[in-house]
Amino acid sequence: MSALSLVTTCPEWCTSKGFAGDGEDGHSGPHWPTLRDDRHGYLSICADMNEKGQIIVSVDSTSPDLTPEQALEAGRYLIEAGQWALAHSVTA
């Protein structure tokens, strides 16, 4: 299988529209704005689907030095991402 494959169906919320790379299942949810510092550090928050089909919140970071305002913004983004993930999760 190539690094890029086509998934036949996507959930309504999927922003990747069926393309998967690097072994992922190909379903990406919303991404919140990336927070950056002046040393090229960043904090990125998004919603995705893991290999078990569960909607998760993914946080990627390079240990940025956030201002107090950025820290509050990151907290708001995490809360929004968690709320989005709960609202779009499928329970058995």
N, CA, C and O atoms as a GROMACS GRO file, in nm:
protein
  368
    1MET      N    1   0.085  -0.118   0.000
    1MET     CA    2   0.000   0.000   0.000
    1MET      C    3   0.089   0.124   0.000
    1MET      O    4   0.190   0.128   0.070
    2SER      N    5   0.053   0.223  -0.076
    2SER     CA    6   0.132   0.345  -0.084
    2SER      C    7   0.111   0.430   0.040
    2SER      O    8   0.022   0.404   0.121
    3ALA      N    9   0.195   0.534   0.055
    3ALA     CA   10   0.183   0.624   0.170
    3ALA      C   11   0.055   0.705   0.162
    3ALA      O   12   0.011   0.761   0.263
    4LEU      N   13  -0.006   0.713   0.045
    4LEU     CA   14  -0.130   0.787   0.028
    4LEU      C   15  -0.234   0.691  -0.028
    4LEU      O   16  -0.217   0.636  -0.136
    5SER      N   17  -0.342   0.671   0.047
    5SER     CA   18  -0.446   0.579   0.000
    5SER      C   19  -0.582   0.644   0.013
    5SER      O   20  -0.600   0.740   0.088
    6LEU      N   21  -0.677   0.592  -0.059
    6LEU     CA   22  -0.812   0.646  -0.059
    6LEU      C   23  -0.900   0.566   0.036
    6LEU      O   24  -0.905   0.443   0.028
    7VAL      N   25  -0.968   0.636   0.125
    7VAL     CA   26  -1.065   0.575   0.214
    7VAL      C   27  -1.201   0.590   0.147
    7VAL      O   28  -1.232   0.696   0.093
    8THR      N   29  -1.281   0.486   0.150
    8THR     CA   30  -1.405   0.488   0.071
    8THR      C   31  -1.513   0.577   0.131
    8THR      O   32  -1.590   0.637   0.055
    9THR      N   33  -1.523   0.587   0.263
    9THR     CA   34  -1.626   0.673   0.322
    9THR      C   35  -1.565   0.758   0.431
    9THR      O   36  -1.473   0.716   0.501
   10CYS      N   37  -1.617   0.878   0.445
   10CYS     CA   38  -1.571   0.971   0.549
   10CYS      C   39  -1.690   1.016   0.632
   10CYS      O   40  -1.801   1.030   0.581
   11PRO      N   41  -1.667   1.039   0.761
   11PRO     CA   42  -1.773   1.100   0.842
   11PRO      C   43  -1.803   1.240   0.789
   11PRO      O   44  -1.720   1.302   0.723
   12GLU      N   45  -1.920   1.288   0.819
   12GLU     CA   46  -1.961   1.421   0.773
   12GLU      C   47  -1.862   1.530   0.813
   12GLU      O   48  -1.841   1.626   0.738
   13TRP      N   49  -1.799   1.516   0.930
   13TRP     CA   50  -1.711   1.619   0.984
   13TRP      C   51  -1.569   1.614   0.928
   13TRP      O   52  -1.489   1.704   0.957
   14CYS      N   53  -1.535   1.513   0.851
   14CYS     CA   54  -1.399   1.491   0.804
   14CYS      C   55  -1.353   1.604   0.711
   14CYS      O   56  -1.422   1.637   0.615
   15THR      N   57  -1.236   1.661   0.740
   15THR     CA   58  -1.181   1.767   0.656
   15THR      C   59  -1.078   1.716   0.556
   15THR      O   60  -1.040   1.788   0.465
   16SER      N   61  -1.032   1.590   0.572
   16SER     CA   62  -0.932   1.536   0.480
   16SER      C   63  -0.996   1.471   0.358
   16SER      O   64  -0.927   1.444   0.259
   17LYS      N   65  -1.125   1.446   0.362
   17LYS     CA   66  -1.204   1.392   0.251
   17LYS      C   67  -1.143   1.267   0.187
   17LYS      O   68  -1.131   1.258   0.065
   18GLY      N   69  -1.105   1.171   0.272
   18GLY     CA   70  -1.070   1.039   0.223
   18GLY      C   71  -0.925   1.010   0.197
   18GLY      O   72  -0.893   0.897   0.160
   19PHE      N   73  -0.837   1.105   0.213
   19PHE     CA   74  -0.696   1.077   0.187
   19PHE      C   75  -0.622   1.053   0.317
   19PHE      O   76  -0.637   1.129   0.413
   20ALA      N   77  -0.542   0.946   0.320
   20ALA     CA   78  -0.467   0.911   0.440
   20ALA      C   79  -0.320   0.901   0.405
   20ALA      O   80  -0.284   0.859   0.295
   21GLY      N   81  -0.236   0.940   0.497
   21GLY     CA   82  -0.092   0.927   0.479
   21GLY      C   83  -0.028   0.886   0.609
   21GLY      O   84  -0.087   0.903   0.716
   22ASP      N   85   0.090   0.834   0.602
   22ASP     CA   86   0.167   0.795   0.720
   22ASP      C   87   0.092   0.697   0.810
   22ASP      O   88   0.109   0.700   0.931
   23GLY      N   89   0.011   0.610   0.752
   23GLY     CA   90  -0.056   0.507   0.829
   23GLY      C   91  -0.180   0.553   0.903
   23GLY      O   92  -0.240   0.475   0.977
   24GLU      N   93  -0.220   0.676   0.887
   24GLU     CA   94  -0.340   0.725   0.955
   24GLU      C   95  -0.463   0.677   0.882
   24GLU      O   96  -0.455   0.634   0.766
   25ASP      N   97  -0.578   0.683   0.948
   25ASP     CA   98  -0.700   0.637   0.884
   25ASP      C   99  -0.760   0.741   0.790
   25ASP      O  100  -0.852   0.710   0.715
   26GLY      N  101  -0.710   0.862   0.794
   26GLY     CA  102  -0.753   0.962   0.698
   26GLY      C  103  -0.866   1.052   0.741
   26GLY      O  104  -0.911   1.133   0.660
   27HIS      N  105  -0.915   1.044   0.863
   27HIS     CA  106  -1.024   1.129   0.907
   27HIS      C  107  -0.972   1.236   1.001
   27HIS      O  108  -0.935   1.207   1.115
   28SER      N  109  -0.968   1.358   0.952
   28SER     CA  110  -0.922   1.471   1.032
   28SER      C  111  -1.038   1.564   1.060
   28SER      O  112  -1.115   1.598   0.970
   29GLY      N  113  -1.049   1.606   1.183
   29GLY     CA  114  -1.151   1.702   1.222
   29GLY      C  115  -1.093   1.843   1.218
   29GLY      O  116  -0.992   1.867   1.152
   30PRO      N  117  -1.157   1.935   1.287
   30PRO     CA  118  -1.112   2.074   1.284
   30PRO      C  119  -0.976   2.094   1.352
   30PRO      O  120  -0.936   2.018   1.440
   31HIS      N  121  -0.908   2.198   1.307
   31HIS     CA  122  -0.781   2.240   1.365
   31HIS      C  123  -0.801   2.380   1.421
   31HIS      O  124  -0.861   2.466   1.357
   32TRP      N  125  -0.751   2.402   1.540
   32TRP     CA  126  -0.758   2.534   1.600
   32TRP      C  127  -0.631   2.610   1.562
   32TRP      O  128  -0.530   2.547   1.528
   33PRO      N  129  -0.634   2.745   1.568
   33PRO     CA  130  -0.516   2.822   1.528
   33PRO      C  131  -0.391   2.780   1.608
   33PRO      O  132  -0.398   2.759   1.729
   34THR      N  133  -0.279   2.770   1.539
   34THR     CA  134  -0.152   2.735   1.603
   34THR      C  135  -0.098   2.856   1.678
   34THR      O  136  -0.095   2.967   1.625
   35LEU      N  137  -0.056   2.833   1.802
   35LEU     CA  138   0.005   2.939   1.883
   35LEU      C  139   0.156   2.929   1.869
   35LEU      O  140   0.212   2.819   1.877
   36ARG      N  141   0.224   3.042   1.848
   36ARG     CA  142   0.369   3.042   1.826
   36ARG      C  143   0.437   3.142   1.919
   36ARG      O  144   0.379   3.243   1.958
   37ASP      N  145   0.562   3.110   1.953
   37ASP     CA  146   0.641   3.206   2.030
   37ASP      C  147   0.749   3.265   1.939
   37ASP      O  148   0.754   3.234   1.820
   38ASP      N  149   0.835   3.350   1.994
   38ASP     CA  150   0.938   3.414   1.913
   38ASP      C  151   1.063   3.329   1.894
   38ASP      O  152   1.159   3.374   1.831
   39ARG      N  153   1.064   3.206   1.947
   39ARG     CA  154   1.176   3.114   1.930
   39ARG      C  155   1.140   2.999   1.835
   39ARG      O  156   1.209   2.898   1.833
   40HIS      N  157   1.036   3.014   1.759
   40HIS     CA  158   0.986   2.912   1.666
   40HIS      C  159   0.919   2.794   1.736
   40HIS      O  160   0.901   2.689   1.675
   41GLY      N  161   0.884   2.810   1.862
   41GLY     CA  162   0.806   2.709   1.932
   41GLY      C  163   0.660   2.723   1.893
   41GLY      O  164   0.615   2.831   1.854
   42TYR      N  165   0.586   2.612   1.902
   42TYR     CA  166   0.445   2.618   1.865
   42TYR      C  167   0.363   2.520   1.948
   42TYR      O  168   0.417   2.427   2.007
   43LEU      N  169   0.233   2.544   1.949
   43LEU     CA  170   0.135   2.455   2.011
   43LEU      C  171   0.019   2.445   1.913
   43LEU      O  172  -0.041   2.545   1.876
   44SER      N  173  -0.012   2.322   1.872
   44SER     CA  174  -0.116   2.299   1.774
   44SER      C  175  -0.217   2.200   1.831
   44SER      O  176  -0.179   2.099   1.890
   45ILE      N  177  -0.347   2.229   1.815
   45ILE     CA  178  -0.454   2.145   1.869
   45ILE      C  179  -0.550   2.112   1.755
   45ILE      O  180  -0.591   2.199   1.678
   46CYS      N  181  -0.585   1.983   1.745
   46CYS     CA  182  -0.681   1.942   1.643
   46CYS      C  183  -0.759   1.820   1.692
   46CYS      O  184  -0.721   1.756   1.789
   47ALA      N  185  -0.866   1.791   1.623
   47ALA     CA  186  -0.946   1.671   1.650
   47ALA      C  187  -0.923   1.573   1.537
   47ALA      O  188  -0.921   1.611   1.420
   48ASP      N  189  -0.904   1.447   1.572
   48ASP     CA  190  -0.878   1.342   1.474
   48ASP      C  191  -0.948   1.215   1.515
   48ASP      O  192  -1.012   1.209   1.620
   49MET      N  193  -0.935   1.114   1.433
   49MET     CA  194  -0.984   0.981   1.468
   49MET      C  195  -0.862   0.890   1.481
   49MET      O  196  -0.776   0.888   1.393
   50ASN      N  197  -0.854   0.814   1.590
   50ASN     CA  198  -0.741   0.723   1.608
   50ASN      C  199  -0.767   0.591   1.535
   50ASN      O  200  -0.870   0.573   1.471
   51GLU      N  201  -0.671   0.499   1.546
   51GLU     CA  202  -0.680   0.372   1.475
   51GLU      C  203  -0.794   0.283   1.524
   51GLU      O  204  -0.832   0.188   1.456
   52LYS      N  205  -0.848   0.312   1.642
   52LYS     CA  206  -0.962   0.237   1.696
   52LYS      C  207  -1.096   0.298   1.655
   52LYS      O  208  -1.201   0.247   1.693
   53GLY      N  209  -1.092   0.406   1.577
   53GLY     CA  210  -1.214   0.472   1.535
   53GLY      C  211  -1.270   0.568   1.638
   53GLY      O  212  -1.384   0.612   1.625
   54GLN      N  213  -1.192   0.602   1.739
   54GLN     CA  214  -1.236   0.695   1.843
   54GLN      C  215  -1.194   0.836   1.805
   54GLN      O  216  -1.084   0.857   1.755
   55ILE      N  217  -1.281   0.932   1.830
   55ILE     CA  218  -1.245   1.071   1.807
   55ILE      C  219  -1.164   1.118   1.926
   55ILE      O  220  -1.203   1.102   2.041
   56ILE      N  221  -1.049   1.178   1.895
   56ILE     CA  222  -0.955   1.222   1.998
   56ILE      C  223  -0.916   1.367   1.974
   56ILE      O  224  -0.938   1.422   1.866
   57VAL      N  225  -0.858   1.428   2.076
   57VAL     CA  226  -0.799   1.560   2.064
   57VAL      C  227  -0.648   1.539   2.061
   57VAL      O  228  -0.591   1.476   2.150
   58SER      N  229  -0.586   1.593   1.959
   58SER     CA  230  -0.442   1.577   1.941
   58SER      C  231  -0.373   1.710   1.969
   58SER      O  232  -0.415   1.814   1.919
   59VAL      N  233  -0.267   1.706   2.050
   59VAL     CA  234  -0.189   1.825   2.082
   59VAL      C  235  -0.046   1.801   2.038
   59VAL      O  236   0.016   1.702   2.077
   60ASP      N  237   0.006   1.891   1.957
   60ASP     CA  238   0.143   1.884   1.910
   60ASP      C  239   0.213   2.011   1.957
   60ASP      O  240   0.160   2.121   1.943
   61SER      N  241   0.332   1.995   2.012
   61SER     CA  242   0.400   2.109   2.070
   61SER      C  243   0.550   2.093   2.062
   61SER      O  244   0.603   1.982   2.065
   62THR      N  245   0.619   2.207   2.052
   62THR     CA  246   0.765   2.209   2.062
   62THR      C  247   0.809   2.291   2.183
   62THR      O  248   0.909   2.362   2.178
   63SER      N  249   0.734   2.280   2.291
   63SER     CA  250   0.762   2.351   2.417
   63SER      C  251   0.773   2.502   2.398
   63SER      O  252   0.876   2.561   2.428
   64PRO      N  253   0.666   2.564   2.348
   64PRO     CA  254   0.671   2.710   2.329
   64PRO      C  255   0.664   2.784   2.463
   64PRO      O  256   0.612   2.732   2.561
   65ASP      N  257   0.718   2.904   2.463
   65ASP     CA  258   0.702   2.995   2.577
   65ASP      C  259   0.580   3.081   2.547
   65ASP      O  260   0.588   3.178   2.472
   66LEU      N  261   0.466   3.045   2.607
   66LEU     CA  262   0.342   3.116   2.581
   66LEU      C  263   0.329   3.236   2.673
   66LEU      O  264   0.367   3.232   2.790
   67THR      N  265   0.275   3.343   2.618
   67THR     CA  266   0.240   3.457   2.702
   67THR      C  267   0.117   3.417   2.784
   67THR      O  268   0.050   3.319   2.751
   68PRO      N  269   0.086   3.491   2.890
   68PRO     CA  270  -0.036   3.459   2.966
   68PRO      C  271  -0.160   3.459   2.877
   68PRO      O  272  -0.249   3.376   2.894
   69GLU      N  273  -0.167   3.551   2.782
   69GLU     CA  274  -0.281   3.557   2.692
   69GLU      C  275  -0.286   3.434   2.602
   69GLU      O  276  -0.394   3.379   2.578
   70GLN      N  277  -0.170   3.391   2.554
   70GLN     CA  278  -0.166   3.271   2.470
   70GLN      C  279  -0.203   3.146   2.551
   70GLN      O  280  -0.269   3.056   2.499
   71ALA      N  281  -0.162   3.142   2.677
   71ALA     CA  282  -0.197   3.028   2.762
   71ALA      C  283  -0.348   3.020   2.781
   71ALA      O  284  -0.406   2.911   2.777
   72LEU      N  285  -0.411   3.134   2.802
   72LEU     CA  286  -0.558   3.135   2.815
   72LEU      C  287  -0.623   3.093   2.684
   72LEU      O  288  -0.722   3.020   2.684
   73GLU      N  289  -0.567   3.139   2.573
   73GLU     CA  290  -0.621   3.101   2.443
   73GLU      C  291  -0.606   2.950   2.420
   73GLU      O  292  -0.698   2.886   2.370
   74ALA      N  293  -0.491   2.894   2.457
   74ALA     CA  294  -0.469   2.749   2.444
   74ALA      C  295  -0.570   2.673   2.528
   74ALA      O  296  -0.622   2.570   2.484
   75GLY      N  297  -0.598   2.722   2.648
   75GLY     CA  298  -0.699   2.658   2.733
   75GLY      C  299  -0.836   2.660   2.669
   75GLY      O  300  -0.909   2.561   2.674
   76ARG      N  301  -0.872   2.773   2.610
   76ARG     CA  302  -1.002   2.781   2.540
   76ARG      C  303  -1.007   2.684   2.423
   76ARG      O  304  -1.108   2.618   2.401
   77TYR      N  305  -0.897   2.676   2.348
   77TYR     CA  306  -0.893   2.583   2.234
   77TYR      C  307  -0.907   2.439   2.280
   77TYR      O  308  -0.978   2.360   2.217
   78LEU      N  309  -0.841   2.403   2.390
   78LEU     CA  310  -0.853   2.266   2.441
   78LEU      C  311  -0.996   2.235   2.484
   78LEU      O  312  -1.046   2.126   2.458
   79ILE      N  313  -1.060   2.329   2.550
   79ILE     CA  314  -1.199   2.310   2.592
   79ILE      C  315  -1.288   2.295   2.469
   79ILE      O  316  -1.372   2.205   2.464
   80GLU      N  317  -1.270   2.382   2.369
   80GLU     CA  318  -1.350   2.372   2.247
   80GLU      C  319  -1.327   2.238   2.176
   80GLU      O  320  -1.422   2.175   2.130
   81ALA      N  321  -1.200   2.196   2.168
   81ALA     CA  322  -1.168   2.069   2.102
   81ALA      C  323  -1.230   1.952   2.176
   81ALA      O  324  -1.284   1.860   2.115
   82GLY      N  325  -1.223   1.955   2.309
   82GLY     CA  326  -1.284   1.848   2.388
   82GLY      C  327  -1.435   1.844   2.371
   82GLY      O  328  -1.493   1.736   2.360
   83GLN      N  329  -1.497   1.961   2.369
   83GLN     CA  330  -1.642   1.966   2.348
   83GLN      C  331  -1.679   1.916   2.209
   83GLN      O  332  -1.778   1.844   2.193
   84TRP      N  333  -1.600   1.953   2.108
   84TRP     CA  334  -1.626   1.907   1.973
   84TRP      C  335  -1.614   1.755   1.966
   84TRP      O  336  -1.698   1.687   1.908
   85ALA      N  337  -1.507   1.702   2.026
   85ALA     CA  338  -1.484   1.557   2.023
   85ALA      C  339  -1.599   1.482   2.092
   85ALA      O  340  -1.645   1.380   2.041
   86LEU      N  341  -1.644   1.531   2.206
   86LEU     CA  342  -1.756   1.466   2.274
   86LEU      C  343  -1.883   1.472   2.190
   86LEU      O  344  -1.958   1.374   2.184
   87ALA      N  345  -1.907   1.584   2.127
   87ALA     CA  346  -2.029   1.600   2.046
   87ALA      C  347  -2.029   1.511   1.923
   87ALA      O  348  -2.136   1.476   1.872
   88HIS      N  349  -1.911   1.473   1.874
   88HIS     CA  350  -1.901   1.394   1.752
   88HIS      C  351  -1.862   1.249   1.776
   88HIS      O  352  -1.844   1.172   1.681
   89SER      N  353  -1.848   1.211   1.901
   89SER     CA  354  -1.813   1.072   1.933
   89SER      C  355  -1.934   0.981   1.918
   89SER      O  356  -2.047   1.021   1.945
   90VAL      N  357  -1.908   0.860   1.876
   90VAL     CA  358  -2.014   0.761   1.863
   90VAL      C  359  -2.003   0.668   1.982
   90VAL      O  360  -1.897   0.609   2.007
   91THR      N  361  -2.112   0.654   2.056
   91THR     CA  362  -2.112   0.564   2.170
   91THR      C  363  -2.180   0.434   2.132
   91THR      O  364  -2.278   0.432   2.057
   92ALA      N  365  -2.127   0.327   2.185
   92ALA     CA  366  -2.183   0.193   2.153
   92ALA      C  367  -2.301   0.160   2.241
   92ALA      O  368  -2.360   0.053   2.227
   0.00000   0.00000   0.00000
